[in-house]
Amino acid sequence: MSDEFRSANGRSSGGPSIIVENAQIGQSDCIGPYTATGHRCQITMFEEDHLIIMDYTVIDVDGKLVSCMIGKGTKILNSNGLLLRGERVVVGENVTTHL
């Protein structure tokens, strides 16, 4: 665990995070503090903090997710709107949802 994680674009999380080596994090993403990712996650086009993201998860949304637990094999995809204030979700395993 690192005290400070820097995302691909250099923005700091400001807190501890666990990002596994084979997680795919997009270049414009900011991984917030207190976040843990599982193996083979694909995270693109969003900002987040206080998340637990399990293995084989795909997150592709515009906006912000906060205080979420995302189950194994889940896909959270962009719908037609933006998440302006931040959404809180708890999603089980092998679910596909559009925000």
N, C-alpha and C positions, 0 to 999 in steps of 0.2 A: 504494500500500500504506500502511495506517495503522499506527502503533505500537500503538494500542489501539482495538479495535472494540467498540462497545457495542451489544448486541442490542436488540430492540424493547422489552424490559422493563427495560433499563438495566443489566443485568449486564455486567461487563467481561470481555473475553477474557483479559486479562493478557499478551497477546503480539500479534505482527503477524498480520494476516489480510487476504485479498483477497476482498471480497464484491462481485460485479458489481452494477451498478445495477438490473437487471431480475430479480434473484433474489428469490423470495418467502420470507421468513423469518417463521415464526409468532411470536406475541407472547410465548409462554412459553419460547422457545428461548434457549439460551446458546451462542453460537458460540465455541468454544474457540480457544486460540492455535494458530498455524501451520496455518490452514485457508484453502483457496481454493475458491470456488464457480464453476461455469460459468454460462453464460447460461440463463435461464428454468428455474432449479431451483426446486423447491417443497420446503421443509424445514419440517416441523411436528412438535411433540410430542417433542422429544428434546434431549439434551445431547451435545456432541461436542467432540473436539479432535484435532489432527493429522490432518486429512482433506484429500483432494483429491477434489472432487466435480465431475464433468464436466457438460457441457451437457444440458439436458432431463431431469434426474434428479428423481425424487420420493422423498423419504424421510419416512415417517410411522410412527414407532415410539415406544414408551414405553421409556425407558432411556437408555443411553449407548453411543455408538460411538467408538472410539479407533483411531488409527493405521490408517486405511482409505483405499483408493483405490476410488472408485465410478465405473464406466464410463458413457459417454454413453447416454442413453435408458433408464437402469435404474430400476426401482421396488423400494424396500425398504419393506415394509409390516409392520405389527404383526400378530403372531400371537396366541396366547392367553397368553403369558407376558411377564414383564418382563426386561429386560436389566439385571441388578442390578450386575454388576461392570464392565461394558463389553465389548463384542464387537469383535473385529478381523476385518475382512473385506476381501477383494479381489474385486471383482465386475466382469466384463467388460461389453461393450456390450449394450444391449437385453435385459436379464435382469430377471425379476420373481422376488423371493424374499420369504419371510415369516420373520421372526425372532421 
